[in-house]
């Protein structure tokens, strides 16, 4: 009965015809002797490499590069003689070995058509092909046929794979029975090619996209760039090929000024780092040996929002659960040199005995997206989501069908707003190999919102399909602020390379330091919700600029654009001290002011060394709420409190003076809460 089912499925293939086996023998090609010799030589070459690949797979190792190397001579031989079953079988196995199962169909069909007894493993591949098509009954029938034909040793070696395949089909059926709607998934056909196009990475503003293009013939990979121009993508071009030749892009920092790269040399994958200085990228620097790079393969990476930690995928044996796992490392705080801590596995909640293929840390600082062949995968790599909880990660959530399919979905990359995502897949409907895909999460028209459990558990039956919109469900906000801007000289308007220092005001702890680009002055930082942030922009020979963002846990996604103008320490120059805080109606300095006060202390110490006779005024200002007499007294007392703090830090009293202006010098309208908040301020000014 099971063979009848298999036969009925194969009969459905349109070109099923009775055919006679034509073996590779000189007697079968008497009139093509020279061509036969060349084809036979190519066949033997391909068979030898294929045998090495099969032997490597039997040890549960990836034989991708061997199969790529074998494929060209095998295809050359098949072009001469398409009617040799074992040759068709090897080609189909090679395509599965390089994760291009769509290309295997014709050769699987030919192998079975020419000789159903070519090799028992042929039925395992037929089962895998049926699984990809979500034809569960056919897949199970093929597995039974394989089990009846295979030798005991081969069955024992593949017993785990068979059990896993059956589980994957179970999960696939469950997810396919309840697909979710309201997404637009599109093949980025303007960027894709007949080769593998994968690992899409973008900066937070989405201004350009980097990806890798790998030749299916195994001739290597190169990094390409496409720019976002008026709602469309430019023709891909090689990116910094002189610097990054031989590297794969793995991750880009949110501001687009740092990248992680993967080097593929001598069968070894390692992680490298490069940064942008002005208009020039640095020569890629290998990350530390033994702590990050190992004798294993480090194959993917992701920045964390503070760039102090980073996450990566490795198959090293240290604390590994099996196959490729996700690890993380962080910079150790040292003033003398850059130092990285020993890497540790990300967590038993995420890593499995099967391969984890990619990792993406969302800039909200708490959400991870990763691809895995474990958990409740539908087959191949599926994309999962997990959120950081106190002391552990939440159980991973499969993003669902048809975002995930029995094919590979890998290298998922979500925009800061949560409205778009990019990933790679070898699903049907592409241009060839792995293709780049983009998702737009439609959803109800709520500004700055994204629904992780509804939008991301998405629905798409074909690669480019617009689904009907389902009923609106409750959505979950992205709790994140993106601060994007440019640092300029206030007088010349020329770009400045400056440090952007991020501080947790409540804890008085420095979180991270970023830099603006020296050639453009541009910067971009991610501020996950749940903190009271102080932002200070500092550069040599300039007065600092400060900004304040109090972002409660429930604050929604926003992108704030800011032009920062820095002034030199000159007569009459002033700055607003935006991170000095007082309680309403009081003049006691709150603890959150400490970081700003210390920055001001350091600035005055530097000025005192260069210009010891300088005098500065600390001034207090209020809005127009209440009586002017009370406002005048309050503003003076607040300015005095700042001066007293500075004096306790050793700033000469002769250098300091204070004055209260009440509401006499507003910088915004007092008619709005936002305007009144701007008017309540403390200023620093050089008066002599």
RAVEN-V55667 format. One record per pair of residues at least 6 apart in sequence whose ideal C-beta (glycine too) atoms are under 6 Angstrom apart, sorted by the first residue. I is the first residue (numbers start at 0). J is the second residue. Records with the same first field share a line. If there is no record, write none. Layout:
I=J / J
This chain:
1=140 / 143
4=140
5=140
8=137
9=15
12=108
18=112 / 113
20=84 / 113 / 114
21=27 / 80 / 82
23=39 / 42 / 83
28=35
38=76 / 79
41=72 / 75 / 76
42=76
44=72
45=69 / 72 / 73
48=65 / 68 / 69
49=69 / 89
51=65
52=62 / 65 / 66
55=62
56=62
62=96
63=97
66=93 / 96 / 97
67=97 / 217
68=217
69=93
70=93
71=216
73=89 / 90
76=86
77=86
84=110 / 113 / 114 / 117
85=117
87=106 / 109 / 110
88=110 / 117 / 118 / 121
90=106
91=103 / 106 / 107 / 124
94=102 / 103
95=103
98=425
99=432
100=131
101=427
107=124 / 128
110=117 / 121
119=145 / 148 / 149
122=141 / 144 / 145
123=145
125=141
126=138 / 141 / 142
129=137 / 138
130=138 / 168 / 378 / 405
131=405
133=171
135=168
142=161
167=376 / 377 / 378
170=375 / 377
171=377 / 405
174=377 / 399 / 400
175=400
178=400 / 401 / 458
179=399 / 456 / 458
180=458 / 466 / 469
181=441 / 442 / 468 / 469
182=438 / 440 / 457
183=439 / 465
184=438 / 459
185=437 / 463
186=429 / 434 / 436 / 462 / 463
187=435 / 437
189=232
190=225 / 232 / 235 / 435
191=430 / 434 / 435
192=430
193=430 / 431
194=212 / 214 / 215 / 432
195=213 / 432 / 433
196=210 / 212 / 434 / 435
197=211 / 410 / 423 / 433
198=210 / 211 / 248 / 410
199=208 / 210 / 412 / 421 / 435
200=209 / 248 / 250 / 251
201=208
202=251 / 255
203=253 / 415 / 481 / 523
205=227
206=227
207=224 / 226
208=225
209=222 / 224 / 248
210=223 / 435
211=220 / 222 / 247 / 248
212=221 / 223
213=220
215=432
220=247
222=238 / 243 / 248
223=235 / 238
224=236 / 238
225=232 / 233 / 235
226=233
239=280
242=280
246=260 / 262
247=261
249=259 / 261 / 299 / 300
250=259 / 300 / 301 / 302
251=258
252=302
253=362 / 523 / 525
254=522 / 523
256=275
257=274
258=273
259=270 / 272 / 300
260=271 / 283
261=268
262=269 / 271
268=296 / 297 / 298
269=292 / 297
270=286 / 297 / 300 / 311
271=283 / 285
272=284
273=280 / 281 / 283
274=281
277=517 / 518
278=518
286=292
287=339
290=339 / 341
291=328 / 342
293=315
295=313 / 314 / 315
296=314
297=311 / 313
298=312
299=312 / 357
300=311
301=310 / 358 / 359 / 360
302=309
303=309 / 360
304=362 / 364 / 525
305=510 / 511
307=329 / 330
308=327 / 329
310=327 / 358 / 360
311=326
312=323 / 325 / 358
313=326
314=323
318=344
320=350 / 352
321=352
322=353 / 354
323=354 / 355
324=344 / 350 / 355
325=345 / 349 / 350 / 355 / 358
326=342 / 344
327=345
328=339 / 340 / 342
329=340
330=339
331=338 / 340
344=350
346=392
348=392
349=392
351=373
353=372 / 373
354=372
355=369 / 371
356=370 / 380 / 409
357=370 / 409 / 410
358=369
359=368 / 411 / 412
360=367
361=413
362=415 / 525
363=479 / 527
364=527
365=386 / 387
366=386
367=385
368=384 / 411
369=383
370=380 / 382 / 409
371=383
372=380
374=395
375=397
377=403 / 405
378=405
379=406 / 407
380=407 / 408 / 409
381=397 / 403 / 408
382=398 / 403 / 408 / 411
383=395 / 397
384=396
385=392 / 393 / 395
386=393
398=455 / 456
399=456
401=458 / 459 / 460
402=457
404=426
406=424 / 425 / 426
407=425
408=422 / 424
409=423
410=422 / 423
411=422
412=421
413=420
415=479 / 481
416=556
417=449 / 477
418=440
419=439
420=438
421=437
422=436
423=433
424=436
425=433
428=462
440=454
442=450 / 454
443=471
447=555 / 556
448=474 / 476
449=477
450=474 / 475
451=475
453=472
458=466
476=555
477=556
478=528 / 554
479=527 / 556
480=526 / 550 / 557
481=525 / 558
482=524 / 559
483=523 / 560
484=522 / 561 / 563
485=520 / 521 / 562
486=495 / 497 / 515 / 520 / 536 / 563
487=520 / 564
488=495
489=564 / 566
494=519 / 520
495=520 / 538 / 565
496=515 / 517
497=515 / 536 / 538
498=512 / 537
499=513 / 522 / 536
500=512 / 535
501=510 / 511
502=509 / 533 / 594
503=510 / 530
504=531 / 533 / 591
505=531 / 591
507=593 / 594
513=524
515=522
526=532 / 548
528=550 / 552 / 554
529=552
531=549
532=548
533=578 / 594
534=546
535=543 / 545 / 598
536=544 / 563
537=543
538=565
541=565 / 567
542=566 / 568 / 574
543=598
544=563 / 565
545=577 / 578 / 595
546=577
547=577 / 578
566=572
568=606
570=685
572=685
573=682 / 684
574=683
575=680 / 682
576=595 / 681 / 683
578=595
579=592 / 595 / 681
580=589 / 591 / 592
581=637
586=636 / 637 / 640
588=640
596=644
600=648
603=650
606=613
614=654 / 686 / 687
615=685
616=656 / 658 / 684 / 686
617=638 / 641 / 642 / 657
618=638 / 658 / 660 / 682
619=634 / 637 / 638 / 659 / 681
620=634 / 660 / 664 / 680
621=630 / 633 / 634 / 661 / 662 / 679
622=662 / 669 / 675 / 678 / 679
623=662 / 669
627=661
630=661 / 662
631=659 / 661
634=659 / 660 / 661
635=659
638=657 / 659
639=657
642=655 / 657
646=652
665=678
666=677
667=674 / 677 / 678
668=674
669=675
